[in-house]
């Protein structure tokens, strides 16, 4: 394989090796801001009921995420990087469920190593993938929904391509990529959800390339798929 693969969620099951799950608008951007706000770990779930059950079974756990982009009843935070960035999450464990990103991670559980990324931690992720010794990565474009032709995940693919440029030492084209993500159909769709579900600055927060120098990697634990941040 001389070129990386860019796969949808329905194409990644059973794939091994290095996988980078990308969700720039907004799941893994929100995860990154949660870690920057002091979060300890984030458990990733595919289903809303699973996330709520995890929260109920683990006192002190905080839930964040969305369903079809919208705030979920019983969750503490929506899928908003701005909202999470303003919270005191020092030492807090969270559970996260989103329609694209976390469901993609669950589908990619066969990965030898699995990272979650957006633009805010792109170069750090690229460095970790390069240092893993696993060779050419697979990029999981979580926003490419096979059953929704209008949801091509173009924003996630742009982000994955920037990460790949960072991995190979090519020019990042960071400003251009940020502009393209911010003007994408997915950005417009996200902002159109309205103030109950999205902060008007969420897209701006998501397009701050290399804001953070940590990577987010998934571990398989007895309690579930646990995302951690490592500088």
Backbone as JSON, one array per atom type, in Angstrom:
{
  "sequence": "XXXXXXXXXXXXXXXXXXXXXXXXXXXXXXXXXXXXXXXXXXXXXXXXXXXXXXXXXXXXXXXXXXXXXXXXXXXXXXXXXXXXXXXXXXXXXXXXXXXXXXXXXXXXXXXXXXXXXXXXXXXXXXXXXXXXXXXXXXXXXXXXXXXXXXXXXXXXXXXXXXXXXXXXXXXXXXXXXXXXXXXXXXXXXXXXXXXXXXXXXXXXXXXXXXXXXXXXXXXXXXXXXXXXXXX",
  "N": [[0.85, -1.19, 0.0], [0.76, 2.05, -1.06], [-0.44, 4.44, -0.7], [-2.39, 6.11, 1.78], [-5.43, 4.77, 3.19], [-8.73, 6.03, 3.03], [-11.47, 5.61, 4.74], [-14.98, 4.79, 5.19], [-17.26, 4.42, 8.01], [-18.62, 1.98, 7.74], [-16.82, 0.53, 6.35], [-14.6, -0.07, 7.82], [-14.58, -1.99, 9.77], [-12.92, -4.7, 11.22], [-10.47, -3.96, 10.19], [-7.01, -3.77, 10.72], [-3.89, -2.53, 12.16], [-2.59, 0.87, 12.11], [-4.99, 3.23, 12.86], [-6.61, 6.27, 12.3], [-9.15, 7.97, 13.59], [-11.25, 10.44, 12.46], [-12.98, 13.3, 13.34], [-13.85, 16.31, 12.92], [-15.85, 18.23, 13.14], [-18.13, 17.64, 15.3], [-16.98, 16.06, 17.19], [-14.35, 14.97, 18.06], [-12.92, 17.25, 18.28], [-14.31, 18.45, 20.37], [-13.71, 16.55, 22.34], [-10.94, 17.02, 22.6], [-10.87, 19.64, 23.62], [-12.09, 19.12, 26.03], [-10.15, 17.56, 27.33], [-8.18, 19.53, 27.49], [-9.41, 21.14, 29.31], [-9.03, 19.73, 31.59], [-10.01, 17.13, 31.85], [-9.91, 13.67, 32.77], [-10.26, 11.02, 31.6], [-12.08, 9.8, 28.73], [-14.82, 7.92, 28.01], [-16.01, 6.15, 25.23], [-18.97, 5.75, 23.42], [-21.38, 4.03, 21.35], [-24.11, 4.27, 21.4], [-26.9, 6.19, 22.62], [-28.42, 5.33, 24.85], [-26.62, 3.55, 25.99], [-24.58, 5.28, 26.82], [-25.95, 6.83, 28.73], [-26.57, 4.83, 30.58], [-24.0, 4.11, 31.37], [-23.19, 6.46, 32.63], [-25.07, 6.5, 34.76], [-24.28, 4.25, 36.17], [-21.83, 4.91, 37.12], [-21.04, 6.99, 39.4], [-20.38, 10.46, 39.35], [-19.37, 10.56, 36.81], [-19.46, 12.42, 33.8], [-21.57, 13.29, 31.12], [-21.34, 13.88, 27.62], [-22.17, 15.02, 24.31], [-24.08, 14.26, 21.33], [-27.11, 13.73, 19.41], [-27.84, 13.23, 16.18], [-26.74, 15.71, 15.87], [-27.9, 17.24, 17.83], [-28.47, 18.41, 21.2], [-28.61, 16.11, 23.92], [-31.12, 14.89, 26.02], [-30.54, 14.51, 29.44], [-27.82, 14.45, 29.23], [-24.83, 16.15, 30.23], [-23.38, 18.03, 28.79], [-23.56, 19.46, 25.53], [-22.41, 18.62, 22.2], [-20.26, 20.49, 22.05], [-17.37, 22.28, 21.55], [-16.84, 24.84, 22.53], [-18.58, 25.14, 24.73], [-17.65, 23.06, 26.39], [-15.03, 23.89, 26.8], [-15.27, 25.92, 28.62], [-15.84, 24.77, 30.99], [-15.11, 23.41, 34.26], [-13.27, 20.74, 34.38], [-11.42, 19.33, 35.76], [-9.76, 16.44, 36.49], [-12.0, 14.95, 35.95], [-13.99, 12.22, 34.76], [-15.42, 11.42, 31.67], [-18.22, 10.43, 29.6], [-18.85, 9.9, 26.23], [-20.97, 10.31, 23.44], [-21.6, 10.36, 20.04], [-23.02, 11.0, 16.79], [-21.4, 10.4, 14.63], [-18.46, 10.39, 15.16], [-17.88, 8.85, 17.67], [-19.25, 6.52, 17.15], [-17.86, 5.66, 14.95], [-15.38, 5.0, 16.11], [-16.09, 2.79, 17.67], [-16.72, 1.0, 15.64], [-14.2, 0.63, 14.6], [-12.76, -1.02, 16.26], [-11.01, -3.15, 15.91], [-8.53, -2.18, 15.33], [-4.97, -2.03, 15.52], [-3.63, 0.07, 16.81], [-5.35, 2.98, 17.79], [-6.24, 6.21, 17.11], [-7.8, 9.37, 17.89], [-8.82, 12.32, 16.26], [-8.76, 15.82, 15.34], [-8.51, 18.99, 13.7], [-7.3, 20.48, 15.68], [-5.39, 18.98, 16.99], [-3.72, 17.97, 15.05], [-0.97, 17.76, 14.01], [0.37, 16.65, 16.19], [-0.9, 14.19, 16.34], [-0.13, 13.11, 13.88], [2.63, 12.82, 14.32], [2.63, 10.89, 16.35], [1.52, 8.68, 15.03], [3.49, 8.27, 13.1], [5.62, 7.57, 14.76], [4.81, 5.15, 15.71], [5.56, 2.94, 14.28], [3.95, 1.38, 12.7], [3.51, 1.75, 10.08], [1.84, 2.74, 7.04], [-1.03, 4.61, 7.73], [-4.58, 4.05, 8.24], [-7.21, 6.18, 7.53], [-10.12, 7.02, 9.15], [-12.94, 8.32, 8.03], [-15.22, 9.71, 9.64], [-17.49, 11.23, 9.26], [-18.57, 10.56, 6.83], [-21.36, 9.33, 5.72], [-22.76, 6.38, 4.71], [-25.46, 5.96, 4.19], [-26.5, 8.44, 3.84], [-26.36, 10.41, 1.33], [-25.79, 13.14, 1.15], [-24.06, 13.64, 3.18], [-20.98, 13.64, 3.08], [-18.67, 13.79, 4.51], [-16.67, 15.61, 3.92], [-15.32, 17.6, 5.34], [-14.01, 16.11, 7.32], [-12.36, 14.53, 5.72], [-10.7, 16.47, 4.56], [-9.37, 17.23, 6.88], [-8.1, 14.82, 7.59], [-6.39, 14.58, 5.41], [-4.69, 16.74, 5.86], [-3.44, 15.84, 8.22], [-2.1, 13.64, 7.19], [-0.33, 14.96, 5.46], [1.22, 16.24, 7.38], [2.35, 13.99, 8.56], [3.99, 13.01, 6.55], [5.7, 15.06, 6.11], [5.1, 17.04, 4.29], [4.09, 20.33, 3.08], [1.81, 21.89, 5.31], [-0.47, 23.4, 4.64], [-2.2, 24.75, 6.33], [-3.78, 27.08, 6.86], [-5.39, 27.3, 4.56], [-6.72, 24.82, 4.65], [-8.14, 25.08, 7.08], [-9.86, 27.17, 6.4], [-11.35, 25.94, 4.38], [-12.63, 23.87, 5.74], [-14.16, 25.4, 7.51], [-15.89, 26.61, 5.76], [-17.35, 24.55, 4.76], [-20.04, 22.29, 3.78], [-20.8, 20.8, 5.97], [-20.09, 22.41, 8.13], [-21.87, 24.56, 7.78], [-24.26, 23.15, 8.09], [-23.99, 22.33, 10.73], [-23.96, 24.79, 12.19], [-26.49, 25.66, 11.59], [-28.12, 24.26, 13.27], [-28.71, 25.71, 15.5], [-28.82, 27.77, 18.51], [-29.5, 26.25, 20.78], [-28.18, 23.9, 20.51], [-25.65, 24.2, 19.41], [-22.76, 26.22, 19.76], [-22.21, 29.46, 18.43], [-19.52, 29.87, 17.94], [-18.35, 27.42, 17.64], [-17.39, 26.25, 15.25], [-15.25, 27.93, 14.62], [-13.61, 27.37, 16.82], [-13.03, 24.74, 16.21], [-11.37, 24.87, 14.03], [-8.82, 25.67, 14.66], [-5.83, 25.08, 13.92], [-3.51, 22.75, 15.15], [-3.63, 23.62, 17.8], [-3.32, 22.21, 20.19], [-0.85, 20.12, 21.75], [-1.08, 17.47, 22.31], [-1.86, 13.96, 21.9], [-4.7, 11.86, 21.25], [-5.57, 8.77, 22.26], [-7.11, 5.57, 21.95], [-7.85, 3.15, 24.37], [-8.54, -0.26, 25.08], [-10.54, -1.3, 27.61], [-11.78, -2.99, 30.6], [-14.02, -1.61, 31.24], [-14.81, -0.42, 28.91], [-14.31, 1.38, 25.79], [-11.76, 3.51, 26.13], [-10.72, 6.78, 25.98], [-7.73, 8.57, 26.06], [-5.45, 11.28, 26.78], [-2.23, 12.15, 25.67], [0.75, 13.87, 25.96]],
  "CA": [[0.0, 0.0, 0.0], [1.61, 3.24, -1.19], [-1.25, 5.59, -0.31], [-3.27, 5.77, 2.89], [-6.83, 4.56, 2.89], [-9.72, 6.9, 3.66], [-12.61, 4.71, 4.76], [-16.19, 5.09, 5.97], [-17.46, 3.58, 9.19], [-19.04, 0.64, 7.35], [-15.72, -0.13, 5.65], [-13.41, -0.15, 8.67], [-14.67, -3.11, 10.7], [-11.96, -5.76, 10.96], [-9.2, -3.41, 9.73], [-5.99, -3.68, 11.76], [-2.87, -1.52, 11.91], [-2.81, 2.2, 12.67], [-6.2, 3.89, 12.37], [-6.88, 7.6, 12.83], [-10.56, 8.33, 13.44], [-11.3, 11.89, 12.34], [-14.27, 14.0, 13.43], [-13.46, 17.68, 13.22], [-17.06, 18.98, 13.48], [-17.32, 18.32, 16.29], [-16.77, 15.14, 18.3], [-13.01, 14.85, 18.63], [-12.55, 18.6, 18.7], [-14.87, 18.6, 21.71], [-12.88, 15.71, 23.23], [-9.66, 17.69, 22.84], [-11.09, 20.77, 24.53], [-12.38, 18.55, 27.34], [-8.86, 17.24, 27.95], [-7.52, 20.8, 27.82], [-10.09, 21.66, 30.51], [-8.63, 18.93, 32.74], [-10.63, 15.8, 31.91], [-9.0, 12.56, 32.99], [-10.49, 10.06, 30.52], [-13.39, 9.86, 28.08], [-15.29, 6.63, 27.5], [-16.7, 6.38, 23.97], [-20.09, 4.84, 23.22], [-22.08, 4.15, 20.07], [-25.55, 4.49, 21.59], [-27.31, 7.13, 23.67], [-28.81, 4.58, 26.06], [-25.39, 3.0, 26.58], [-23.9, 6.38, 27.5], [-26.72, 7.17, 29.92], [-26.4, 3.73, 31.53], [-22.64, 4.22, 31.9], [-23.21, 7.57, 33.59], [-25.83, 6.11, 35.93], [-23.56, 3.21, 36.9], [-20.54, 5.43, 37.58], [-21.25, 8.32, 39.98], [-19.33, 11.43, 39.07], [-19.1, 10.62, 35.37], [-20.18, 13.48, 33.11], [-21.9, 12.88, 29.75], [-21.38, 14.92, 26.59], [-22.38, 14.48, 22.98], [-25.24, 14.7, 20.55], [-27.81, 12.77, 18.56], [-28.15, 13.99, 14.97], [-26.25, 17.06, 16.08], [-28.67, 17.94, 18.84], [-28.25, 18.13, 22.62], [-29.34, 14.93, 24.38], [-31.69, 14.99, 27.36], [-29.82, 13.69, 30.4], [-26.39, 14.71, 29.08], [-24.41, 17.39, 30.89], [-22.9, 18.95, 27.78], [-23.77, 19.13, 24.13], [-21.17, 18.31, 21.49], [-19.77, 21.83, 21.76], [-16.05, 22.58, 22.11], [-16.88, 26.1, 23.29], [-19.23, 24.87, 26.02], [-16.77, 22.23, 27.21], [-13.82, 24.64, 27.15], [-15.57, 26.84, 29.73], [-16.17, 23.96, 32.17], [-14.04, 22.91, 35.13], [-13.3, 19.29, 34.25], [-10.18, 18.83, 36.34], [-9.85, 15.11, 37.06], [-13.32, 14.36, 35.68], [-14.16, 11.22, 33.71], [-16.61, 11.67, 30.87], [-18.66, 9.48, 28.59], [-19.21, 10.68, 25.04], [-21.66, 9.63, 22.35], [-21.93, 11.22, 18.91], [-23.6, 10.27, 15.67], [-20.36, 9.99, 13.68], [-17.14, 10.09, 15.71], [-17.76, 7.74, 18.61], [-19.72, 5.31, 16.47], [-16.74, 5.22, 14.13], [-14.38, 4.36, 16.97], [-16.6, 1.47, 18.02], [-16.59, 0.16, 14.45], [-12.78, 0.41, 14.32], [-12.15, -1.61, 17.47], [-9.98, -4.14, 15.56], [-7.27, -1.49, 15.06], [-3.83, -2.31, 16.39], [-3.65, 1.29, 17.61], [-6.44, 3.81, 17.3], [-6.19, 7.59, 17.59], [-8.91, 10.25, 17.53], [-8.18, 13.58, 15.89], [-9.34, 16.92, 14.57], [-7.45, 19.91, 13.32], [-6.64, 21.09, 16.84], [-4.24, 18.17, 17.41], [-3.36, 17.26, 13.83], [0.45, 17.42, 13.88], [0.72, 15.73, 17.27], [-1.39, 12.88, 15.93], [0.74, 12.63, 12.81], [3.9, 12.4, 14.92], [2.4, 9.64, 17.07], [1.35, 7.63, 14.03], [4.8, 8.01, 12.53], [6.49, 6.93, 15.75], [4.27, 3.86, 16.12], [6.18, 1.86, 13.53], [2.92, 0.54, 12.08], [3.45, 2.01, 8.65], [0.81, 3.59, 6.47], [-2.26, 4.54, 8.51], [-5.91, 4.15, 7.65], [-7.98, 7.29, 8.08], [-11.55, 6.76, 9.23], [-13.68, 9.57, 7.78], [-16.43, 9.33, 10.37], [-18.64, 12.0, 8.8], [-19.05, 10.04, 5.55], [-22.45, 8.42, 6.04], [-23.14, 5.67, 3.48], [-26.91, 6.01, 3.97], [-26.88, 9.83, 3.65], [-25.48, 10.89, 0.25], [-25.4, 14.52, 1.37], [-23.08, 13.7, 4.27], [-19.8, 13.01, 2.49], [-17.52, 13.89, 5.4], [-15.61, 16.37, 3.25], [-14.55, 18.29, 6.38], [-13.13, 15.12, 7.95], [-11.36, 14.12, 4.73], [-9.73, 17.57, 4.51], [-8.57, 17.15, 8.1], [-7.24, 13.63, 7.46], [-5.34, 14.86, 4.43], [-3.69, 17.58, 6.53], [-2.68, 14.97, 9.12], [-1.2, 12.85, 6.35], [0.75, 15.85, 5.03], [2.11, 16.39, 8.53], [3.07, 12.73, 8.77], [4.99, 12.81, 5.5], [6.58, 16.22, 6.02], [4.68, 17.96, 3.23], [3.53, 21.58, 3.61], [0.53, 21.61, 5.95], [-1.58, 24.14, 4.06], [-3.09, 24.84, 7.48], [-4.77, 28.16, 6.75], [-6.34, 26.94, 3.51], [-7.56, 23.73, 5.14], [-9.06, 25.63, 8.08], [-10.88, 27.94, 5.68], [-12.21, 25.02, 3.65], [-13.48, 23.2, 6.73], [-15.1, 26.39, 8.05], [-16.89, 26.94, 4.74], [-17.91, 23.3, 4.25], [-21.47, 22.05, 4.0], [-20.99, 20.29, 7.34], [-20.04, 23.57, 9.02], [-23.15, 25.25, 7.64], [-25.28, 22.28, 8.67], [-23.81, 22.37, 12.18], [-24.38, 26.08, 12.72], [-27.93, 25.8, 11.38], [-28.84, 23.58, 14.35], [-29.21, 26.75, 16.4], [-28.15, 28.01, 19.78], [-29.75, 25.24, 21.79], [-27.39, 22.71, 20.23], [-24.31, 24.54, 18.95], [-22.32, 27.58, 20.01], [-21.83, 30.08, 17.15], [-18.07, 29.84, 17.76], [-17.86, 26.04, 17.61], [-16.61, 26.0, 14.03], [-13.99, 28.65, 14.79], [-12.78, 26.6, 17.76], [-12.63, 23.48, 15.57], [-10.43, 25.1, 12.93], [-7.55, 26.18, 15.19], [-4.9, 24.0, 13.6], [-2.4, 22.48, 16.06], [-3.76, 24.34, 19.07], [-2.88, 21.34, 21.27], [0.3, 19.28, 21.43], [-1.29, 16.11, 22.8], [-2.6, 13.01, 21.07], [-5.79, 11.16, 21.94], [-5.53, 7.38, 21.83], [-8.12, 4.7, 22.54], [-7.46, 1.9, 25.03], [-9.64, -1.18, 25.37], [-10.53, -1.63, 29.03], [-12.93, -3.77, 31.04], [-15.18, -0.73, 31.31], [-15.18, 0.05, 27.6], [-13.28, 2.05, 24.99], [-11.37, 4.68, 26.93], [-9.86, 7.74, 25.29], [-6.84, 9.31, 26.93], [-4.61, 12.28, 26.12], [-0.82, 12.01, 26.0], [1.56, 14.91, 25.33]],
  "C": [[0.89, 1.24, 0.0], [0.87, 4.51, -0.8], [-2.13, 5.19, 0.86], [-4.71, 5.55, 2.43], [-7.68, 5.55, 3.66], [-11.05, 6.15, 3.6], [-13.78, 5.26, 5.56], [-16.3, 4.12, 7.14], [-17.82, 2.15, 8.79], [-17.94, -0.13, 6.64], [-14.55, -0.49, 6.57], [-13.44, -1.34, 9.63], [-13.7, -4.22, 10.27], [-10.61, -5.27, 10.47], [-8.24, -3.29, 10.91], [-4.97, -2.6, 11.38], [-3.21, -0.21, 12.58], [-4.05, 2.83, 12.03], [-6.34, 5.24, 13.08], [-8.35, 7.92, 12.53], [-10.68, 9.85, 13.5], [-12.75, 12.37, 12.44], [-13.98, 15.42, 13.89], [-14.65, 18.53, 13.66], [-18.13, 18.03, 14.0], [-16.73, 17.37, 17.33], [-15.37, 15.18, 18.89], [-12.37, 16.2, 18.88], [-13.07, 18.84, 20.11], [-14.08, 17.76, 22.72], [-11.59, 16.42, 23.59], [-9.82, 18.85, 23.8], [-11.45, 20.27, 25.94], [-11.08, 18.17, 28.05], [-8.11, 18.51, 28.32], [-8.13, 21.44, 29.06], [-9.85, 20.79, 31.73], [-9.21, 17.55, 32.83], [-9.57, 14.71, 32.03], [-9.08, 11.54, 31.85], [-11.88, 10.31, 29.94], [-13.72, 8.48, 27.55], [-16.21, 6.9, 26.3], [-17.76, 5.31, 23.74], [-20.73, 5.07, 21.86], [-23.51, 4.6, 20.25], [-25.83, 5.44, 22.75], [-27.63, 6.38, 24.95], [-27.59, 4.0, 26.76], [-24.65, 4.08, 27.36], [-24.63, 6.76, 28.78], [-26.59, 6.09, 30.98], [-25.01, 3.78, 32.16], [-22.57, 5.34, 32.93], [-23.93, 7.18, 34.87], [-25.08, 5.11, 36.8], [-22.26, 3.71, 37.5], [-20.72, 6.85, 38.12], [-20.06, 9.24, 39.73], [-18.97, 11.55, 37.61], [-20.02, 11.66, 34.73], [-20.38, 13.06, 31.65], [-21.9, 14.08, 28.81], [-21.6, 14.26, 25.24], [-23.63, 15.01, 22.33], [-25.9, 13.5, 19.9], [-28.34, 13.55, 17.37], [-27.82, 15.47, 15.15], [-26.86, 17.78, 17.26], [-28.32, 17.48, 20.26], [-29.14, 16.97, 23.06], [-29.85, 15.15, 25.8], [-30.97, 14.02, 28.29], [-28.31, 13.8, 30.29], [-26.05, 16.06, 29.72], [-23.96, 18.46, 29.91], [-23.36, 18.5, 26.4], [-22.41, 18.84, 23.5], [-20.48, 19.61, 21.08], [-18.39, 22.06, 22.37], [-16.03, 23.87, 22.92], [-17.47, 25.85, 24.67], [-18.29, 24.09, 26.93], [-15.54, 23.01, 27.66], [-14.02, 25.56, 28.34], [-15.84, 26.1, 31.04], [-14.92, 23.63, 32.97], [-14.14, 21.39, 35.13], [-12.07, 18.64, 34.87], [-10.4, 17.48, 37.02], [-11.14, 14.37, 36.76], [-13.22, 13.3, 34.58], [-15.47, 11.49, 32.99], [-16.99, 10.44, 30.06], [-19.21, 10.3, 27.43], [-19.9, 9.78, 24.03], [-21.97, 10.66, 21.28], [-22.39, 10.36, 17.74], [-22.56, 9.74, 14.7], [-19.11, 9.51, 14.4], [-17.08, 8.89, 16.61], [-18.27, 6.44, 18.01], [-18.63, 4.76, 15.54], [-15.69, 4.49, 14.92], [-14.83, 2.95, 17.34], [-16.47, 0.52, 16.83], [-15.14, -0.23, 14.17], [-12.05, -0.3, 15.45], [-11.12, -2.69, 17.16], [-8.62, -3.5, 15.33], [-6.18, -1.94, 16.03], [-3.6, -1.14, 17.34], [-4.63, 2.25, 16.95], [-6.38, 5.18, 17.95], [-7.44, 8.34, 17.13], [-8.34, 11.65, 17.29], [-9.14, 14.54, 15.22], [-8.2, 17.81, 14.14], [-6.66, 20.41, 14.52], [-5.45, 20.27, 17.34], [-3.68, 17.37, 16.23], [-1.9, 16.83, 13.8], [0.91, 16.48, 14.99], [0.28, 14.31, 16.93], [-0.51, 12.29, 14.84], [2.06, 12.12, 13.35], [3.74, 11.07, 15.64], [2.24, 8.46, 16.11], [2.69, 7.26, 13.42], [5.72, 7.26, 13.47], [6.03, 5.53, 16.12], [4.94, 2.68, 15.43], [5.2, 0.96, 12.81], [2.74, 0.82, 10.6], [2.28, 2.9, 8.27], [-0.49, 3.49, 7.28], [-3.5, 4.43, 7.63], [-6.62, 5.31, 8.32], [-9.47, 6.96, 8.01], [-12.28, 8.1, 9.13], [-15.07, 9.38, 8.37], [-17.67, 10.06, 9.86], [-19.17, 11.58, 7.44], [-20.09, 8.96, 5.85], [-22.91, 7.7, 4.77], [-24.62, 5.77, 3.17], [-27.42, 7.45, 3.84], [-25.96, 10.44, 2.6], [-25.01, 12.33, 0.44], [-24.37, 14.7, 2.46], [-21.83, 12.97, 3.85], [-18.59, 13.03, 3.41], [-16.37, 14.67, 4.81], [-14.72, 17.09, 4.27], [-13.57, 17.34, 7.07], [-12.03, 14.66, 6.99], [-10.28, 15.21, 4.59], [-8.79, 17.51, 5.71], [-7.61, 15.97, 8.04], [-6.1, 13.89, 6.49], [-4.28, 15.79, 5.01], [-2.83, 16.75, 7.47], [-1.67, 14.15, 8.32], [-0.05, 13.72, 5.82], [1.74, 16.08, 6.17], [2.95, 15.14, 8.75], [4.2, 12.56, 7.77], [5.92, 14.0, 5.33], [6.26, 17.17, 4.89], [4.16, 19.25, 3.85], [2.11, 21.35, 4.14], [-0.66, 22.23, 5.21], [-2.66, 24.36, 5.13], [-4.17, 25.9, 7.3], [-5.82, 27.82, 5.71], [-7.28, 25.84, 3.99], [-8.58, 24.23, 6.15], [-10.19, 26.4, 7.41], [-11.86, 27.02, 4.97], [-13.14, 24.26, 4.59], [-14.55, 24.17, 7.24], [-16.19, 26.75, 7.05], [-17.56, 25.7, 4.14], [-19.41, 23.21, 4.5], [-21.73, 21.58, 5.42], [-20.95, 21.43, 8.35], [-21.36, 24.33, 8.98], [-24.28, 24.46, 8.28], [-25.21, 22.33, 10.2], [-24.34, 23.68, 12.75], [-25.89, 26.29, 12.59], [-28.76, 25.09, 12.45], [-29.37, 24.57, 15.38], [-28.57, 26.71, 17.77], [-28.42, 27.01, 20.88], [-28.81, 24.05, 21.67], [-25.94, 23.0, 19.85], [-24.01, 25.99, 19.34], [-21.9, 28.19, 18.68], [-20.33, 30.04, 16.88], [-17.5, 28.43, 17.66], [-16.98, 25.77, 16.39], [-15.26, 26.71, 14.11], [-13.06, 27.91, 15.74], [-12.24, 25.34, 17.11], [-11.54, 23.67, 14.52], [-9.14, 25.79, 13.39], [-6.49, 25.08, 15.04], [-3.74, 23.96, 14.6], [-2.43, 23.35, 17.33], [-3.17, 23.54, 20.23], [-1.73, 20.45, 20.81], [0.15, 17.87, 21.96], [-2.03, 15.27, 21.76], [-3.67, 12.36, 21.91], [-5.84, 9.74, 21.39], [-6.52, 6.55, 22.63], [-7.46, 3.47, 23.14], [-8.7, 1.05, 25.23], [-9.52, -1.6, 26.83], [-11.76, -2.46, 29.37], [-14.2, -2.93, 31.07], [-15.62, -0.19, 29.95], [-14.0, 0.7, 26.89], [-12.98, 3.4, 25.64], [-10.37, 5.53, 26.15], [-9.04, 8.5, 26.32], [-6.0, 10.29, 26.12], [-3.17, 12.14, 26.61], [-0.05, 13.1, 25.24], [2.73, 14.28, 24.58]]
}
